[in-house]
Amino acid sequence: MMRSRPAAARALGPTPPAPGMKAPSPPHGSEARDVKQRLPQRLRICLLSYRGNPFCGGQGIYIQYLARELVRLGHEVHVLVGPPYPAELDGARVHRVPNRIYFGSSTAQILSRTPLSTLLSPLELYEFASSRFGVFPEIRAFSFRAYSRLHEILRRGSFHILHDNQCLGYGFLLIKRFGIPVISTIHHPLSIDRSTWFEGPSTLKQKVKMVLYYPLLMQRIVAKRMDAIVTVSQNAAGEIHRAFGVPLHRIRVVYNGLDTEIFRPLPGVPKDPHRIIFVGNVADRKKGILYLLEALSLMPPEVRLLIVDGGTPARVATQEVIRRFGIQDRVQITGKIDRETLVRLYSSSRLAVVPSLYEGFGFPAAEAMACELPVVATKAGALPEVVGPDGEAGLLVPPRDPRALARAVETLLRDPLRCRQMGRRARRRVLERFRWDRAAKEMVEVYREVLCAHSGLQDL
């Protein structure tokens, strides 16, 4: 098994720092050069994600495409995933890490399907008991189960690097004892989710539940002990530094990719000149849907909004706002749809609106752009990095400003030619900057930099 001496984090190489960050010094010295020369072309990589199915959200999408592209580059890829499991991962070997998913189930449901002997085992009992108090125990439990699973796998062979996908559970402190470099992707710190959630009205009980739900202390402790942190935008890099105290020289930015063969303009699909589209979870307060609904009430009556929400159409808070503004006949909510239908809806809409209060990256913006839609987005989080300069592929407005949203949407709807020109520039921007093959190549460079910094490597 590959072993190494405990090593202090070194500078990780030439990746450009986030704005305002001090650039790290490159690796230097004969030892670093010797280690780099010894690195094999084909790396053995283990990706870890507590949820693995691409339809469960961004985590599954990230793992699916990163694993696929790393395999295409010729690397050996193993993936440790919790449920819901991916159907397949294009050449990567999948190791399932079981979880009974107590959170969100009633006590009666759990007792009816779980043997008492299972429920009384320490980790199962922790998950069950903590979930009754509103704690989300899945990521903690996954990290310890992943440690046990890795212990078994490493008896048959080792890895050059372990790559966690925003779990950051305490079990990773044990995993580091294997002597293999461990890095983690943090899409954005969960402190942002909690702070934006508190912006809306809520009871004291709901506030307490949110405090218990987000494991901020654990992730802060574990993040600072990883060999490196990867994130998906320059903005997210700064937020991670502020929230988790990770030194700036140990944060690397690798933008997400997009499947531009799936998300593409569909020739022959007619445009609805008055329809705008929003894609996202309306129950997630940081998506800004309430501000968009207010903005719609300020627009001409012929403007209609299509909401693509993977959850139930009967989101209570959203329906109440729709009725309050009297826009029931101007809003359609699709519920869960497949990707082919989503692409068709993008192609038949005039423009996409992303009114988020924060985005670590912003997949809906990139998806719409890949389908040649101009985007009206806020200046929140990484959206300016994705959309680009104001007026090029879309218009940028301040967050939490319904009137600015309404003005920007009306400006583009009145100018179909400008919409088409922006749409073409939008797809070109995605093709140039946000591709999974490019993301995988940059990720491999991060792996190699971390391996160089992890001095004393053996058995390479």
BELPEGI-V933034 format. One record per helix or strand. SS is the DSSP state (2 for helix, 1 for strand). FROM is the first residue (numbers start at 1). TO is the last residue. Records with the same first field share a line. If there is no record, write none. Layout:
SS->FROM-TO, FROM-TO
This chain:
2->30-38, 54-56, 58-72, 107-113, 116-119, 122-131, 138-153, 171-178, 190-197, 204-213, 216-223, 234-244, 248-250, 285-287, 289-298, 316-324, 328-330, 339-348, 363-370, 383-387, 402-413, 416-433, 436-453
1->44-49, 76-81, 93-96, 161-165, 181-185, 228-231, 251-253, 258-258, 275-279, 304-308, 331-333, 351-354, 374-378, 394-397, 435-435
